[in-house]
Amino acid sequence: MKHHILLLSIFLLSCSLSKNTSEEIKESIPEAEPESLAIDTVFLNEENSGRKEQTNNDGPELVNSDCIFNDDYKSLTSEWLEDLSISDYIWKDELNGALIPNEKDTIFISKGGCNHFGYLVELRVYNDNLSLADSSTIISRASEIANRYRMDHYSNMIQEGRLIRIKNEGSSIWYEIPDNDVNDNVYYNGIEFRVDGLTKVISISKYIN
């Protein structure tokens, strides 16, 4: 009888020690902070929401699933600049484009888009006497950026003199160029010259619809 009582006492003591040890181990493990987990989950959901992965010969790229084309402006514009051997630029997220030093002036360049896939090059001239009436200088500067940034149809049309001055409204003027292929879904906005305070902007662009 004493033997059975001794075994029972040992068993109860063992259970008590086991329970206490388990509770000590549990208390020694730090709990994950719910706020951190929530933030990580939201971040991952936002990062992947509305996106799908497409692959091409250059590797995978992420594009917005709501886009007909590709709105990854930074990658597309960077590739364009790399093809032009231009590495000195500042990327501006809020503008979806890059600013490139051009002596005392600045070039703005952007490529990409969702519903319309655009190519835009702007020459921004500061504190210059260039005016709306100075068509020859405006067209000459437009030709320079067309050649430098491989906007070939603009280069050809300027060289051939096939420009039509179509609009002059207040502080801006437009020169239209003819389309070289009405069936290719590429549209040319023409040459725009506008005055924005002390800044004069010469812009050439095209887009795929």
ABEGO torsion letter per residue (X at the ends): XAAAAAAAAAAAAAAAAAAAAAAAAAAABBBBBAAAAAAAAAAAAAAABGBBBBBBAAEBBBBBAABABBABAAAAAAAAAAAAGBABBBBBAAAGBBBBBBEABBBBBBBEEAABBBBBBBBBBBGBABBAABAAAAAAAAAAAAAAAGBAAAAAAAAAGBBBBABBBEABBBBBBBBABAAAGBBBAEBBBBBBEABBBBBBBBBBX
